[in-house]
Amino acid sequence: MILSNTDISLEPAYEAGRHPFGSPPRFTYQFMKPTPNNFAYIDAANLHRGVIQLGWQLDYAKFRIWLKEKYGVSQAYLFIGLVPKHKDLYTSLQEAGFTLIFKETTYDGEGRIKGNCDADLVLKAVVDYFEKKFNQAVLVSSDGDYSSLAKFFKERQVLRTLVSPGNKCSFLLRKINIPILYLDTQRGILESAQKEKAPGRD
């Protein structure tokens, strides 16, 4: 086995009460853990709706840290409808560590914003897979429209987990037997103490 200086750290361990130059130092070898390179693909509207329907507000800064610490997420893509009046929100999300991918929005007959990001998320995730940009993927949505993508990743053994924002995850996702974490189980550490506008909300 070949070891480089990036693989191990050498720390001299001296015996208590003895001068360090009295005898040769003993070295301990500490192997460094490889840094994960996992990507998260997040449907912002689905994430927001799922959490709000359960009666709580997500702290997005905490959520980004949680993704990194729990799943080794180095890049978190947040797919979100572009509404100019929410520019301050977009800035805060970027400062929290998310990479925003915008979808142009339209309005329905009742003046409600429409901006479906499903196709954009799927395309980005598949392209990243074929370009070998990540080791494993984390999907954040409970929408059955992502079942084909989840199955695609599962068959190639690159799906780390699916995070379901709501407690009602689509049967289309549940039936393909993939690891699912329900975000409500993490409420105690991810809930925001402030009432602030969140992604996906007009």
LINGICOR-V779018 format. One record per helix or strand of 2 or more residues. SS is the DSSP state (H for helix, E for strand). FROM is the first residue (numbers start at 1). LEN is the number of residues. Records with the same first field share a line. If there is no record, write none. Layout:
SS: FROM-LEN + FROM-LEN
This chain:
E: 8-6 + 26-6 + 38-6 + 73-10 + 99-6 + 106-2 + 113-2 + 137-4 + 159-6 + 180-3
H: 44-10 + 60-12 + 84-12 + 118-13 + 144-12 + 171-4 + 183-8
